[in-house]
Amino acid sequence: MNILGIDASNKGLLIVLKKNNSVYYKENFEKNSGSYIIALIDEILKENSIDLDNIDFFGCSVGPGSFTGIRISIASLQGLLFKKNKHVVPVISTEVLFNSYNGIHKNKKIAILKRARVDAAYVHIFDKGKTVFPPALVSIDSLKEIIKNSFLLGDESLYFKEKLNLNNEILSSNFSIDSFINYIENNKDKAILAKDLKILYLQKPLAVENFERKKQMKIDEDIYN
């Protein structure tokens, strides 16, 4: 099975190709890494003598994470697959990060925190290996209580530990390429057409919130998603 995955939800850009049983990847950590998506996909395909038509499944991180990076990666993939009957697995980035951790506390209560706004964090909590608190936007004021008695996983969790002087223990783990590919393979039943791929909206864009506040009206999510 041939798989192509894109992740721009974390720091930088990751393009992963699985061709038969071999895995290849490209990374870019420049400030505007999203602008390199098409070029890196083209590069990794050419280097491994394969084209988009021979990819069986695609995967794309839809969140939580960098709104700009995710938005660009979705748009890029939709452009590449325009008029192609190809399916894409929407990837929840925090699930991949959790699956990347194989330490002794795997079955304990583990919270993954990601930066959102100054006054909030994206939170995803697992216990005994399963989600008990799905990805959500949590205010800083409520964060301590929600993650009480949890281990914290990932580099961004360290930011909140230091900022809020949390007592939670930090566990180290990186976004694993193997876990990314495994997620796509294990969730093929959730694959959708590229044109239907949407970002995981846990918060409204600031422009939308400001418009709603100014006009005193609510905008349907489908309009800006």
N, C-alpha and C positions, 0 to 999 in steps of 0.2 A: 504494500500500500504506500502511495506517495502522498505526503502531507506538507503543506506550507502554512506556517504560523507567523503572525505579526503581533508584537507587543510594544506599545508605546505608552503604557500606563505607568511605568516606573521611570527611573532616571535613564534617559537615552532611548534608543531604538534597538529592538532585537528582531531579526528575521531568521526563522528556523526552517530548514528543509529536511524532510525525511524522505529519502529515495530508497525504496526497497528496505533494507535493514541498516542503512548508513545514515547518520545525522550530520548535517552541516549547518553552520550559522554565520551570520554577519551582525556586527554591532556598530553603533555610532553614538557617541556621547557628546556631540557638539550641541551648542545651544539650540539651534534650529534643526535638530536631527530629523524631525518629521518631514522636512523637505527632501530628504534622501530616500524615502521609502521606495518610490518607483525604481530609482536607480539601483538600490541594493537588491531588490527583488529580481530585476533584470540581470544583475551581476551573478547572483547565486544560482539562477536558473541556467544561464549560459555556461558557467564554470562546471556545472554538473550535467550538461547535455540533456536538459529536460525543458518542456514548455508548459504553459498554464493548462493546456488541454489535457496533459497527462498527469495533472494533480488530481487525486481522488477526493480529498477533503482539504478545506482551508480552515484556519482558526484565526480569530482576531479578538484581542482583549477589548472588552467593552466597559471595564471599570471594576471597582473604583480606582481612581488614580488621576493622572494628568488629563484634564478635560481637553486641552488643545491637542495633545498627542493622540488621544483616543479618537477624537473627531477626525483628525487628518488621516489616521490609519484606516478608519472605516470608509471615508470618502475615496481614498486611494484604491482600496480593494474593490469597492463598488465600481469605480471607473475601469479597472483592469478586467473585471468580470462582466462588464456591460454586455448584454445579449448572449451571455454564456449561461448555460443551465448548470451552474456550479453552486454547491452548498457550503455554507460557512458555519462553523461551531462558534457561538458567542462564548468567550472565555472570561470567567470571573477571576480577576488577577489575584485576589486574596486567597482563593481556593488553591491556586497554583502555588502560592507562597507557603501556605499551610502544608500542602503535600510535599513541598521541598524540604520540610523539616523532618528529620528522622532521629531526633534526640530522645533521651530517656523520659522526657515529659510529654511525649506525643499524645498520651491519653488523658492528660490533665486539662484543666480549663485554660485555653489559650486565646488571647485577644490580639488581633492585628489592627494597628492604628495607622491611618494614612492622613497626610495633611489635606485639609479642605480649605476652609477660610480661617482667618485669624481667630475667630471665636468658635470654631467647630473642628471636628475630626470625622473621618470616615472610620467606622468601627465594624468589625466582623469577628464574632466570637464562636469558638469551637469548644466542645467538651466531649471527651471520650471519642474523639475523631469525627464528630458530627457537628454540623452547624446548629447552634442553639440561639444565636442572635444574628440574623442575616445582615448583609451590608446595609448600613444606614448612616445618615448624617446625625451626629450627636454634638450638642453644644458642650463647650468646655466646662460649663457649670455642672453638667450632669455626668461628665465623663468618669470622674473618680468612683462614683457609686456603681456605674454600669460595669466597669472593669475590675471591681473589687474581687480580690482573691484569684485573679487571673495572672498567668504568665503573659508577658508581652513579647511578640515575635516581630522581628524585622528592624531594619535601620531607622525607619520613620517613627517607630514606637519609641526609640531612644530620644528623639526630639521632644516628644510629649513628656517622657519621664523627667527630663531635665527642666523643661519649661514649667511643669506643674509640681515638681518635687515629689513624684510618685514613689511609692515603696515597692511597686511590682518589680519582680525579677525579669530581666531581659534575656530572651533566647535568641541566639544567632542563627540566621538562615538567609540564603540568597535565592532569588528567583531561578529555579533550576530548569535548564533546557529540556532535560529528560521528563520532568514533571509537566512541563508545558505541552510537549508532544503527547504524553500519556493522557493528559486531560482531554485533548482533542480526540484521540482514539476512543477513549472511554465514554465520550458524550456525543458520538456520531448521531445518535437518535434525536439529539436536540438541534441538529444542523438545520439552517434555514437558507433560503435563497439570499444571495448577496444584497439584492435591492431591499430586503426586509431587515437588514442588520441595523440595530440602533444602539446608541450609547446607553449605559446603565445610569439613568438620571436619578441621583440621590439628592440633588439640589437643583433649583432652577438657575439658569444663567442670570448674572446680576442685571443685565440689560432687560431681561424679561421681568424680573422683580421690580425694577425701577419703573418700567412701563405700567405694570399692574397697579403700583402704588400711586402713580401720577394720574392714571385714568380711572382708578378705583374699579377695576374689573379683573376677571381671571381669564388667562389664555390657556386654551386646550394644549396639553403637552404634545400632541401629535403635530401641532403647527410648527413648533421649533425643534422637534426631534427628527 
